Amino acid sequence: MNPLRLLIVDDDALVRAGLRLMLGGAEDIEIAGEAADGSEVAALVDRTRPDVVLMDIRMPITDGLAATEELRARADAPEVIVLTTFHADEQVLRALRAGAAGFVLKDTPPAEIVDAVRKVAAGSPVLSPTVTQQLIAQVSGAGPYGRREQARERLAVLAEREREVAHAVGRGGSNAEIAAELYMSVATVKTHVSRILARLGLNNRVQIALLTYDAGYADGTGPAVGENDGPRGGAHR
């Protein structure tokens, strides 16, 4: 199997050097390139075609948030892990909304950063929906009313069974836990999750969790599935 290709983006040369030594030592990871600012990322991604970008959130010219939003808007976007100093940060939350697969703190043990890169490359977010909810609560509390209504309108396009799965994802359930809760197979849960992502134009499970939180369902304050979810939420089981 080819090694996964990683792009490191940080304005601190010492941090980049440390990450390069740490991550380049893993047999299954290849450092595809480095950038000192978000303004360099798009062109470097075009040249190096990384699988994962480890992105510093704060940089002087173009920050990691803007660079993440630009990358994740692409059809062939690499996965992004946000690198930050503070876990409760509005910019981190915005990066997650833009499609970042998670974040790691700069003082995270090296083995955990390596593991995070591997997980994201394999398609698994490195931030659980439960932690996502805690981050939202710490940074901004419950979303504004307008955001809640917009989130509910988006979720209303899902069939009822899909919305049940989306709500369970928002509560932090794994595929196995959701399968047991909703009396379906793990394969069926995976199919529903894939359909939810496609219908809503989302990138990953973290974004599903964010949407259900915005709608008021993940924290238990919203109506039950099928109740006041809009005219398109039929009983499709």
N, C-alpha and C positions, 0 to 999 in steps of 0.2 A: 504494500500500500504506500502511495506517495505521502511524504510528510505534509502536514497542514502548513499553509503559508500564513505568516503573521506579519502585520505592519504595526510598528510602534510609533505613536505620535505623542510627543511631550516636548515642551520648550526647554526643559532642564536637561542639559547634556549628561550630567551625572546620573539622573534617573534613567535616561535612555540606555546608558552604558550598563547600569545595574540590571535592567530588564533584559537587555540583550544577552548578558552573561547567564542570567537566571533561566531564561526561556530557551536560549540557543543550546543549552546543555541537554535538553530533552531530545531523545532520538527521533521522536515523531513530529517535531516542530522545526520549521525552517524560518529564519528571520528574512522576510522578503524585502524589507526596507525600513527606513526611519524617516520621520518628518519632525521638524521643530515647531511647526505651526499648522493650524487647521487650513490655512490658505494653500498649503502644499499637498493636501491629502488627495484631492480629486485626480490631479495629474499623476500622482504616484500610484494610486490605485489602478489607473488605466495602464500604467507601465508594468506593474508587478503582479496584478491580479491576486491579491491576498484572499484567504478564506475568512480571516478574522482581523479586525483592527482594534488594537488596544489604544483607547483615545483619552488623553488628558482632557479634563473638562475646562480648565482655565489656561488660556494662552493669550498672548498680548495682541495679536493682529486679528486672527479669526479663531474664535474659541471652539472648543470641542462640541458644543451644542449645535452651532451653525454647521460645522463639518458633518456631524452625525445626521442632521436633517437632510443635508444635500445628498449624502451617500445613500441613506435609506429610501430616498425617493426614486432611486434607480431601479430598473427592472432586475438587474443582475447584481444587486447590492451585496457586499460582504457583510458578515455579522459584525456588530460593534459591541465592545465591552468598554464602559466608561470607567476611567481611572480618576479617582477623586480623593480628597483629604477628608471631606465631611460626608457622613452617611445621610444626614437629613438636609438636603440641599434642593432648592427649587430647580436649579439647572439639571440636576440628576433626574428629577421627576420629569422634566420636559424632554430630556434625552430618551427616557423610557417611553414616553408618549410618542416620540418620533420613530421608535422601533429598535432602540438599543436592546440587546438581549440581557442586559444586567449591568451591574457595576461592581468594582472591587476597590477597596481602600488602598491607599499607597503603602500602608503599614501591614497589609495582608501578608501572612507567611508565604514564602516563595512557592512551596508545594501547592498551596491553595490557588495561587494565581495560575500556575501551570494547569491544574485541574480545571479551573474555570475556562481557560482557553480551549481545552479538549472538549469540555461539555458543550460549549457554544458551537464549536465546529461540527459537533455531532447533532446539532439541532435542538439542544436543551438549554433553556434559559438558566442563568446562574443567580437568579433572584426569584424566590418563591412568591406567589401571590400574597401570602400572609405578610411577608416583609414589605411587599409593595404597598399594602394597605397601611402598614405602620408608618412607612415613609410619607404617604399622602397625608395621614393624620398629623404627623409632626410638622410637616412643611406648611400645609395650607388648610387643614381641617376639611370638613365636608365641602364638596364643590358647590359653586354658585347654582342658584335655581335654574338659570338658563342652560348651564352645562348639564344638569340633571335631566331636564326635559329633552335636550338633544340626544343624550345617551339613551334614554328610553325609546325615543323614536328610532334610533339606529337598531336597537335590539328587537324592536317590533317586527322587523323584516324576517326574523328567524322563525322557523316552525317551533311549535311548543317544546318538542323534545330537544331541539337544538338549544333553546333558551334555558331549559333545565340543566343541560350540560354546561352552558356558559356560566350560569350562576354558581354551579359547583366548582368550576375552575376558579371563579372569583373568590370562593371561600377557601381556596388553597388545596383543593383535592387533587390527588394524583389520579392517573388514569384508572388504576386498580381500585382506588377508593371510590371514584365516581361510578365505576361499573357496579360495585357492590351496593352503593346507595340507590342507584337508579335501576337495578336489576337488568343489566345488559352486559354484553361481553366487553372486554378491554378493546378488542378490535373495533367494535361498534363505537365505543367512546372516541377512539382515535379518528374514525371516519367523521363523526360529528364535529370534532375539534377542527379537522381540516376544512369541513364545509363552513363552519363559523368563520374561520380566518378568511376564506375565499369570499364569502358573502359580504363581510364587513370591511374587506380590504385591509386586514390587519396582518402583522408580521409574525407574531408569536403569542404564547399564552399570557405573558405579562401584560400585553395590550388588552387581551380579553378581560383580565382581572381589573385593569384600570377602568375599562368601560363599565363593567358591572358595578364597580365602586362608585363611579360618577353617577350611575343610574340609581344608586341607593339600595342595590340588591345584595351586594357582598356583605354589608354590615347589618343586614336584616331589617332595615328601615323601610324598604320598598314593599309594594304589594306582592302577593304570591304570583307564581308563574301563571300567566293567562288572565290575570286581573289587571285591568287598566293598562294593558301593554300595547294598545293600539289595534286598529281593525285588521291588521295583517297577521296577527298572532293566532292562527288557528290551531286546532288540536290534531297535530300530525304525529302519530306515534308509530 
